[in-house]
């Protein structure tokens, strides 16, 4: 499968099945375009057939000259021989064994607090309540969750635990107790806990920052960008904005992290489709790593992104990509999550085909110990999988999540982005279509655009 596009003056040719990406000249670009229309997707040619070469020569020689076209054809033949163009999909059969895989849990999202001190307008967690009651996780429930993770992690040594909410700092003492408990079990079970936390920053203080810098492998700091944007969507419950309180704390925290992983994480909505300005606001505030995610909301919400907004959003990603390259070349670069892409190794095959591992390798734990496939399913009773006391009892649901992969989704099977996005979010699929194996269409279009921008950036940076 071949995917081609032009962006910022670059002509990009992607061989989807091999993962090979080529930045080419216009002659080569058009030659591949003609050839790909004549080579069946299921075929892996040893070389272009004579009739394909003749078609390319006939159509392009008047425009570029015969010698230029023949040179392009020679390069195409070379890439075919090297297994970097018109390759066959070798992953389809691999997916058959997915359901047979042993289930090893490697990550938990601990809902340490079903409560929050902000009232973010787009919050899927209903201000931390998750369709239920306000609650804080006890140490005993959290301890059982860590024991469950250790017992179900097989031979895996590195285990991930994210303290999540609501706002986890509203239950800070239990966070500290659970970190200490996890550390006490590492040597005994030959495990290494990587603790992370997502916070809105309201309760951050020097003691918390010092503890996180010692114990947390990563910290996600929630901020939506410019003051007027953030304060509109992330107010306190009394309606007052949160920007002025949290930004100085985040700046201090980021400085104290001294290179340890952390990033600013924002959400853009229909109210700020000029979100490139918000990303650059993060960079200008001194933050080095960031992401800004499109809101996921039903179309009746006034802030929801709609299909008619996509053209403007695509232009905004292009604008951000150009500025991203400029700043990188000026030595003022920053790390934008969606422009990170590994074209040399990347994730393993299983990860490329099935994504985050929700419902199998990754589970969410409520304050009272219930297990759900991920944080976005919490409160949806049909997705209750078990409890930290019983373990996973709904194994049929777990098996259904095992089969969430790019070949189980009609919209993903023939998409060029399938090995980069891994089929997208199962929760979004369910929320918009009522099943796990569909896809959130607006999100897919934005994801494809981000991938194209990320690859173009690689080409632009390679020029130097």
Helices and strands as residue ranges (DSSP letters): E 2-7, E 10-15, E 20-24, H 26-38, H 50-64, H 66-81, G 92-100, E 107-111, E 113-114, E 135-136, H 139-151, E 158-164, G 168-171, H 172-189, E 192-199, H 206-215, E 216-222, H 227-233, H 243-257, E 262-268, G 270-272, H 276-284, E 289-294, G 307-309, H 310-329, E 335-336, G 337-339, H 349-354, E 362-365, E 370-372, G 375-377, G 381-383, E 384-387, E 391-392, H 395-402, H 410-413, H 418-421, H 426-433, H 441-462
